[in-house]
Amino acid sequence: MRHRFDLAFDRLPGVTAFGGGHGLAASLSALRRVTDRLTAVVTVADDGGSSGRLRAEFDCLPPGDLRMALAALCGDDHWGRTWADVLQSRFGGEGALGGHAIGNLLIAGLWEKLGDAVAGLDLVGELLNAKGRVLPMSSVPLDIVAEVIGLDPMQPDEISEIRGQSQAAKTSGEVRGVRLEPADPPARPEVLEVIAASDFVVLGPGSWFTSVIPHLLVPEIAEALVQTPAKRILTLNLRPADETDGYSASQHVEILADHAPRLRLDTIVADASFARDDRHLPAYAQSLGARLVLADLALRDGTPRHDPLRLASIYAEVMGV
């Protein structure tokens, strides 16, 4: 028996998904089952690991999250899956290449040769026979600056600043907010075009302060998301972790609204086990104009990961596919 979202339709919805890292990959793995008119818009603030090394050496965009999005959209044939596996593989050892993802080197090399980030990503997408397009949210690499409380146990109420995505993601303090440097980065024009042309835009899941919210801090993207005729869907994480450890589902929504006060939503998708007992969440959703959809979205293996089929089913229902 075929799932409703596996069937062919005359016109599938145009969907733009925002995020970075594993959260965006999870969203794309679900959305590709709903539509073939899919664009991923990816954060460009990573400064750790292989991406950070390439960014520092070549003054380029960090390729890692872009690579992961491309791999999530790879073709369903042997060719696409094989190349996705190659892109995700890393060099071993302690030498100059140790720890680098093969895909990061390929993407950085294409950028140097072609001189255009989007052209390089499109070429890798062709290699993968990708079921969608991947775009960087900005033309320049960005830095995340986080306001954190409780770093110093002797001064638990003191607010400190932490610079860099990799540091903000693993801080022992409580992140209260983030900003970007530069504060007014240029959005890729292709991103603004696809937002205006989309039927749906999807924010989250993912690292809240370092993968989801940064999109809303690029002024042109924030304005485009306010003005777009597309329906806006916010997908919450399965549970709080790392930079939002201890935060409730409603606090995730509150934090996002604090960073983008003009943004309104049409649907908030949340895992039932995380959000069912959150008595504030329905009111927060209503205040943003959103319908709250609760469902069982987790994989059965006990890991805090979305099940692509379950999430796809909810997206299909919300989008009327």
PyMOL commands that set and color helices and strands:
alter all, ss='L'
color gray80, all
select helices_A, chain A and resi 4-6+21-31+49-58+64-72+78-88+102-114+117-128+165-169+189-197+208-217+219-227+242-244+249-259+272-275+281-287+308-319
alter helices_A, ss='H'
color red, helices_A
select strands_A, chain A and resi 14-19+37-42+133-136+143-149+159-163+174-181+200-203+231-235+267-271+291-295
alter strands_A, ss='S'
color yellow, strands_A
deselect
rebuild
show_as cartoon
